[in-house]
């Protein structure tokens, strides 16, 4: 069933990877990132919301989205605080935002980008 049909319904059985019990009163909502563009936007919004409490988790979410679904232009400005390191752009001297997969110059007039 697609997100385009029907309303909110129970579609999944949730269990923990380690086999430990889940709270029977817990309320879960599953997002399917690979087929639903709205799920990807919701996942990104969650990263923005959780950043103040857990910057590493927010960065991991954004990194996952960047690796599989989005480009730098799709990700929020907060991305600069979540990546691994910054360094000087070899083309223009501005700061470069570096992740484990991509590097981008912060200068919008510079076209430096590196896919690792």
C-alpha positions in Angstrom: 0.0 0.0 0.0 1.2 3.5 -0.9 1.2 6.7 1.2 -1.1 8.0 -1.6 -4.0 5.7 -0.6 -6.0 5.5 2.6 -5.6 7.0 6.0 -3.6 6.3 9.1 -3.6 2.6 9.8 -1.5 -0.1 11.4 0.8 -1.6 8.8 3.9 -2.8 10.7 4.8 -5.1 13.7 7.6 -3.4 15.7 10.4 -5.3 17.5 13.8 -4.4 18.8 16.9 -5.6 17.0 18.3 -7.0 20.2 15.1 -8.9 21.0 14.3 -7.0 24.2 10.7 -6.3 24.9 9.0 -3.2 23.7 6.5 -1.2 25.8 3.1 -2.6 24.9 1.6 0.9 25.3 4.2 2.6 23.1 3.0 4.4 20.0 5.2 4.0 16.9 5.1 5.6 13.5 7.2 4.0 10.7 8.7 6.1 7.9 9.7 4.5 4.6 12.4 6.7 3.3 13.2 4.9 0.0 9.7 5.3 -1.6 8.1 8.3 0.2 9.4 11.8 -0.3 7.3 13.1 2.5 9.0 10.6 4.9 12.4 12.0 3.9 11.2 15.5 4.7 9.8 14.3 8.1 13.1 12.6 8.9 15.0 15.8 8.1 12.6 17.8 10.3 13.3 15.3 13.1 17.0 15.9 12.7 16.5 19.7 13.0 14.3 19.2 16.0 16.7 16.8 17.9 19.9 18.7 17.1 19.9 20.7 20.4 19.6 17.5 22.4 21.8 15.2 20.4 24.0 16.8 17.7 25.6 13.5 16.8 22.2 11.8 16.2 21.1 14.8 14.1 24.3 14.6 12.1 23.9 10.9 11.5 20.4 11.4 10.2 21.5 14.2 7.9 24.5 12.2 6.7 22.2 9.3 5.9 19.9 11.5 3.9 22.9 13.1 2.1 24.3 9.7 1.2 21.1 8.3 -0.1 18.5 10.9 -1.0 19.5 14.6 -0.9 22.1 17.0 -2.1 23.6 19.8 -0.1 21.0 22.2 -1.4 18.2 20.0 0.0 19.6 19.9 3.6 19.1 22.6 6.2 21.7 25.3 7.2 22.3 23.3 10.4 24.3 20.9 8.3 27.5 23.0 8.8 27.4 22.3 12.6 27.0 18.6 12.2 29.7 17.5 9.8 33.1 16.2 10.7 35.5 19.0 9.9 36.0 22.3 8.1 39.0 23.5 6.1 39.9 26.2 3.6 38.7 25.9 0.0 41.5 25.3 -2.4 39.9 27.4 -5.0 38.7 30.6 -3.2 39.9 30.3 0.4 36.4 30.2 2.0 35.5 27.6 4.6 34.6 24.2 3.2 32.0 22.0 4.9 33.3 18.5 5.0 31.4 15.3 5.5 32.6 11.7 5.1 31.2 11.6 1.6 31.1 15.2 0.2 32.9 18.5 0.7 31.3 21.9 -0.4 32.6 25.4 -0.3 30.4 27.8 1.7 31.0 30.5 -0.8 27.9 30.4 -3.1 30.0 31.9 -6.0 32.5 29.1 -5.8 31.8 25.8 -7.5 34.2 23.7 -5.5 32.7 20.3 -4.5 34.3 17.0 -3.9 32.7 13.6 -3.8 34.9 11.3 -1.9 
